[in-house]
């Protein structure tokens, strides 16, 4: 796995963790959902290959 894919995986993991911690604290999520969806779809495509 090259560096760009690793970086995207780390960003995806970080977004999931931030969203979860914000949800547990009772706050709204400050993450851009469109960006998160695009990263998730891209990583799903890469994992399928």
Buried (B, 14 or more C-beta within 10 A) or exposed (E): EEEEEEEBBEBBEEBEEBBEEBEEEEEEBEBEEEEBEEBBEEBEEEEEE
